[in-house]
Amino acid sequence: MPNFIDLTGHKYNKWFVIKRGPNDKGGWAQWYCKCDCGDIHLVPRSSLRSGHSKGCKKCQKIDYTNSKKALTKHGMSRTNIYSIWCHMKDRCYNKKDKSYKWYGAKGIKVCNEWRNDFIQFFKDMGYKPINKSLDRIDTTKDYSKNNCKWSTQSEQVSNQRRSLKKGQTINNWKIIKREWDRATAQCIKCQRIVNRRVSHLKQPSRSCPCYKS
């Protein structure tokens, strides 16, 4: 017979154990627990100790941070804004993503508040406006509430002009000289020098041919 373990006063995820409850029909121990929202429920000991039950059903529906499966419980997995959130993370963390080398490989990350919490991202950014896309205000910094906005294509080009400075590297081009909407850049791999529009240098498809060979 295993030793009795008193769970009273312990905290398991959103559950705070109040006292021992009656055994279930199979003879397994259950405990009265108070959820963070204030509701009290009878929870099986095994569900508490294993972490299978993280809170009452009402609270679990808004807990999106623990697994990929949980991230689909908000009912927005097929929306445009959810797709934008996923692509933003893929660019920064998925090495198989075609854009990773321009973002994650260059140190661009997603802030902790957004990386594992779609709802927080949605609360901060809202729905995507028509004809606009997610844009970082400072293209050398990470994705975060303070550094992101919805911008039109022309606004993004203007932002690129302001943010790309001499000495910076973008898409493996090192900026040697800046002009109004153009820049002289040198490939950091083959040392090839080009003079192109800033908007072109920002596009991964405009990278030096030596990276495509």
Phi, psi and omega in degrees: 000122181293150179295142178288132179246116181279117182266359182305130178087353179278155179242127178235105184056244181268356183269136170244120185284124182266306182196168179291140177247184179288152176293155176282183184297335180271000179089008181274146184291144175228155183228142173282124184230147178254124179282161179302334181280349179108345180288145179247131182221161175267118187240132177299142180303317182298325180290327178289309186292327182276342183085006180298320176259117184255355181166181178294163184301323181298317182282327179295334179291339180247016177258101188251011192257358191261336181200163178297324179297319181293331183295344180268357185284350181280353178076013182243016186295343180254011180271161180297319184292326177292321178297320178297318179298317180295315181295324177300315180290320180299319180300329185265334188231342181266106184295343179273348179290137185295340180261359183303320184295341180265350183235281183302319181293340179260008175093003179284131182233175173253134182302155182300328182293334183257329192304315182248014184223092180299319183299322178294319176301315181294320178297321183283323187253337181070191179286153179290122176293156179297136177064024176230160179221166182292130185224136174273130182296313174250109186289356177265355183249172186284171173283122178200168181301319183281349184240013181232151176203168175267125185229150171283170180299318181293324178292323178293321178297317179297321178295321178297321179297319182287322189276334183275113185240164178301134180096342179280159178241130178223127181051039178070014171255127176264125183286122180262321183213141178245138172236190186306291181242015181231165179209144172266126186225154180238132178294130183284353181260307184254357178072012177295140181248133180225161172235112186223166173294144181300320180299328179287318180296333181282345183270128180304328181292345181263013180293164183300139180304336182295340179274349182260348183278000000 
